[in-house]
Amino acid sequence: MHPAAGGGVAALILVAAIILPGCAALRRTTPPTGPEVVPWSQRQSDLRALRHFELQGRVAVTTGTDGFSAGLRWQQNDDQALIDLSAPLGFGAAHIQQTDNILRVTTNKGVTLDSDAASEQLRATLGFDAPLRSLRFWIVGTSDPQSSADVSLDESQRLVRLDQEGWQVQYGDYTVVKKTIWLPLSLTVTHESLRLKIVIHDWQLYSLMGD
């Protein structure tokens, strides 16, 4: 491929892979070496204990006939999630702060909304009620401890599929972070006509297992 055209073609391929509903999940590959395989009960406990991390990637949403894609940055600090969406359709940008008791949305115009107003704005922007609290766990490859879930695992005790509270989560490829833990590189969340796909380009762990 000519170098000048490489960037544009690569960008088009990435957008198509994220947005199209019929796209296949990333092919799962296992490196020759990796973390020791541990039982799912232990792995799940370790993943739920991750309290300080950051990821960057892209998110694409389709809700029937509508959809958008955006850049994604997610920072988790204890129970607080700071989520930045860059250039979602009809919004320009959004900064989301979420804890168990607080939801705050700041638009690209500097308008900050709290509580019900924030929920309504987020719903209008995304086209659905985002399960942010559960997504904080799903995104690292485990279920939300607040409710029961059905899980399917691969030979390395990593999630392949998760069914929880009417949501289905399918996982693509994984990567090893800090030589000790498998974390997802892609996941697809579906609920009725909604399809939310997240592709993660970079993981940063600032502490392991609650340290």
Residue pairs with C-beta under 8 A, 6 or more apart in sequence:
1 9
14 58
14 199
15 60
15 69
16 23
17 23
17 199
18 58
18 59
18 60
18 69
18 197
18 199
19 60
19 62
19 67
19 69
19 197
21 62
21 195
23 197
25 170
25 171
25 172
25 186
25 188
26 172
26 173
26 185
26 186
26 199
27 172
27 173
28 154
28 172
28 173
28 174
29 173
30 156
31 176
34 156
34 176
34 182
35 176
35 179
35 180
35 181
35 182
37 155
37 156
37 157
38 46
38 157
39 157
40 151
40 153
40 157
43 142
43 157
43 158
44 142
44 143
46 181
46 208
46 209
47 137
47 140
47 141
47 142
47 181
48 137
48 142
48 145
49 209
49 210
50 76
50 140
50 205
50 207
50 208
50 209
50 210
51 76
51 77
51 78
51 207
51 210
52 76
52 77
52 78
52 205
52 206
52 207
53 75
53 76
53 140
53 203
53 204
53 205
53 206
54 73
54 74
54 75
54 76
54 203
54 204
54 206
55 72
55 73
55 74
55 139
55 200
55 202
55 203
55 204
56 71
56 72
56 73
56 74
56 200
56 201
56 202
57 71
57 72
57 198
57 199
57 200
57 201
57 202
58 69
58 70
58 71
58 72
58 198
58 199
58 201
59 69
59 70
59 71
59 72
59 85
59 196
59 197
59 198
59 199
60 67
60 68
60 69
60 70
60 196
60 197
61 67
61 68
61 69
61 126
61 127
61 128
61 194
61 195
61 196
61 197
62 194
62 195
63 127
63 128
63 193
63 194
63 195
64 193
66 127
67 89
68 88
68 89
68 90
69 88
70 85
70 86
70 87
70 88
70 89
71 84
71 85
71 86
71 87
72 83
72 84
72 85
72 86
72 198
73 83
73 84
73 86
74 81
74 82
74 83
74 84
74 139
75 81
75 82
75 83
76 82
76 136
79 99
79 100
80 97
80 98
80 99
81 96
81 97
81 98
81 99
81 132
81 136
82 95
82 96
82 97
83 94
83 95
83 96
83 97
83 98
83 132
84 93
84 94
84 95
84 96
85 91
85 93
85 94
85 96
86 93
87 93
88 94
88 125
88 126
90 125
91 107
91 108
91 125
92 107
92 108
92 109
93 107
93 108
94 105
94 106
94 107
94 108
94 122
94 125
95 105
95 106
96 103
96 104
96 105
96 106
96 122
96 132
97 103
97 104
97 105
97 106
98 104
98 132
98 133
100 133
102 114
102 115
103 114
103 115
103 118
103 119
103 122
103 132
104 112
104 113
104 114
104 118
105 112
105 113
105 118
105 121
105 122
106 112
106 113
107 113
107 121
113 121
119 129
122 130
123 129
123 130
127 194
128 191
128 194
131 165
131 167
133 144
133 146
134 144
134 146
134 164
134 165
134 167
135 189
136 144
137 143
137 144
137 145
138 144
138 162
138 164
138 169
138 187
138 189
139 184
139 187
139 198
139 200
140 183
140 184
141 158
141 159
141 171
141 174
141 182
141 183
141 184
141 187
142 159
143 149
143 151
143 162
143 164
144 164
144 165
147 164
147 165
148 164
149 162
149 163
149 164
150 162
150 163
150 164
151 159
151 161
151 162
151 163
152 159
152 160
152 161
152 162
153 159
153 160
154 160
156 182
158 171
158 174
158 182
159 169
159 171
159 184
160 170
160 171
161 168
161 169
161 170
161 171
162 168
162 169
162 170
162 171
163 169
166 191
167 189
167 190
167 191
168 189
168 190
168 191
169 187
169 188
169 189
169 190
170 187
170 188
170 190
171 184
171 186
171 187
172 184
172 185
172 186
172 187
172 188
173 184
173 185
173 186
174 182
174 183
174 184
174 185
175 182
175 183
175 185
175 203
176 182
176 183
177 183
177 203
177 205
178 205
178 208
180 208
181 205
181 208
183 200
183 203
184 200
185 199
185 200
186 197
186 198
186 199
186 200
187 197
187 198
188 195
188 196
188 197
188 198
189 195
189 196
189 197
189 198
190 196
